[in-house]
Amino acid sequence: MKVLFPLKFFVNLAMKNKLWVYVVFFLCVVLAIIDGYLKGSQQNPQVLINFIRPWNGFSWIVFVEIITFLYTPLGLMIKALLAFLLFLFLIYIFSGAKKNYKFMDFILPFIALVFLGIVLQGLSLILFLASLNFPYFLVLCIVLYFLIFYCLILIKEFNINPYRSIFAVIVSVLLVFLISGFSSVAPYLAWI
């Protein structure tokens, strides 16, 4: 279990190197944005734009530009980061950790999992260069792995009841999933 989920390693790394964890998280997000542009992951904004009945005036042009930006890899990553922050905040609220911990101290062990993200991004880049992709089933397994890791962090580091930690993580995922999908769990894995 300790080999599959090296919890102590990530938590100790995060607590000893807080600034570096945030720097690596930021760099990983930048690399994910670049990866999105390399893979041509820009989605078609016309689906949403055509769904809404157009109106006259400057506000329609602004609306179209905002939606078009949100469908670029940079816009999708900004949306995923906001969803990730909301996801962590909901876990913070539902787990009851609000009573004993500050939010910035609470999220640090979750953000430290970015080091796993670096390994997965590197593997994704190698597969992309070999013209292969992660199978969708493997992506679901990676998301499930991260969710289990989040539950273990709540249980082991914050002494949250196992049932409450599972409840907090699952409810948070369900509430945020509509905003950003699976990238709300770990935004730096948006294009693996």
N, C-alpha and C positions, 0 to 999 in steps of 0.2 A: 504494500500500500504506500509506503514512504517513497518507493522508487517511482511509482506511477504518479503520485501527487506529492512532489517535494515541497511541502508547505513551509516547513521551517526555513529552508534555504531562501525562498522568495520573501518571506516576511523579514528575516534577518537582513537580507540584502536591501530591502526597502527601508527598514528602520535606520540602518547605518549610512545609507547613501540617498537620502531623500531628494536632494537636488538632482543627482544623476538619474534617478528614476524618472523624474519629470522631464529632464532633457532627452533621455532615451525615448520616452513616450512621445514627445514632440517630434523627434526625428523619425520615429516609426510612422507617425501620422503623415509626415511629409513624404516619406518613401511610399506609403500607401496611395497618396494622391498621384505621385509620379507613376506608380504601377497602374493605377486606373487609366491614366492617359495613354500609357504604353499599350495597354490591352484594349484600348478603344471602348471603354466601358460607359461612354456617354449614352444615356437612354434617350428615347424620343419624347420630348416635352409636349409634342402636339397632341398626344393622347389626352392629357389633362386640359390643355388649352382648348381643344375642340369639344371637350365635355361640357365646358361652361359657355353659355350664350354670350357672345361679344357685345360690348357696349361702345358708345362713341366717346372720344376724348382722350386726354393725355393719360388718365389712370389706366386705360386698357393697355397702352403701350408699356407702361411701367409694370403692370401685372405680367404681361408676356415676357418681358426681359427678366423679371425675378424668377418666374417659372423656368425659363430657359437656363438661367444660371444654376438653379437648384438641381437641374438634371445633368450638369457637368460633374466630373469626378470631384472637383473642389467643392461644389455645392452639396453633392451627396455626402462628402466627408464632414462638412460643417453640420449637416443635418444629423449624421451618425454621431458626431461628438456631443451635440446637444442631447440626443436621445440617450447616449451613454451616461452623461451627467445626470439626466433625469432618472435613468435606471438605477444608478448608484444611490441617488437621493431617496428613491422609493424603497430600496433595500434598507437604507439607513432608518427610515421612518417605520417600516413594517417590522423590522427586526427588534425594535425597541432599544437600539444602541444609542439613540439620541440622548438618553438619560446620562450615560457615562462617558461618551466620547464626542470630541469635536468632529465635524464633518471632514475636514482636511486630514485629520489623523485616521479617520475611519476608511477613507478611500485609498489610502496609500498601499495597503497590501493587494488590493484589487488591481491597481495600476501597475504594480510590480510584475504582473503576469505578462506585461509587454515583452519581457525577455523570451517567453515562449512564443510570442507573436513574431519576434525577429526570426526565430528558427523556421516557423511556418511560412513567413514571407520569403525567406531564402529558398525554401523548398518549392514554393509557388513560382518563384522567378526561374528556377532551374527547369521546372516542368513547362513553363511558358516558353522558354528558349528551345525546349525539345518539342514544342507544339502540342503539348498535352495540358490537360486541366485536371484539377482535383475533381473526382466524381462527386456528385451532389450528396450521395450517401456519406462520403468521408467528411464533407463540410458539415453535415448534420451531426456527425460523431464529434467533430472538433467543438462545435457549439455546445453539445451536451457535456463534453469534457470540461469546458470552461464553466458551465453552470454548476457542475458537481464541485469544481474547485472553489467557486464562490461560496457554496454551502459549507464546504470544509473550513474555509477561512472564517466564516461566521461562527461555526461550532468551536473550532480549536483556539482561535485568537480572541474572539469577543465573547466566548462562553454563552452563546445563544443556544437555546433548546433546539435539538435537531429538527423537530417538527416545525417550529417557528422559523428556522432558517430556510427550510425547504419551501414553506409557505411564502416567505418574504421574497425569495428568488423567483419562484414560479409566478406569483402575482405581479411582480415588477416586470418580468419578461412579457407577460400577457398584456399589461397596460402600455408598454412601450413598443411592442412588436409592430403595431399598426403604423407608427411614425417612421421606423427605420428598418424593420425586419431584423434579420440575424446580426446585422452590423451594430445593433444597439448593445449587444453583449460584449463585443470587442471591436471597436471601429477600425483598428489598424488591420483587421483581417477582412476588410470589405471586399477585396477582389482576389482572394485566394482561390 
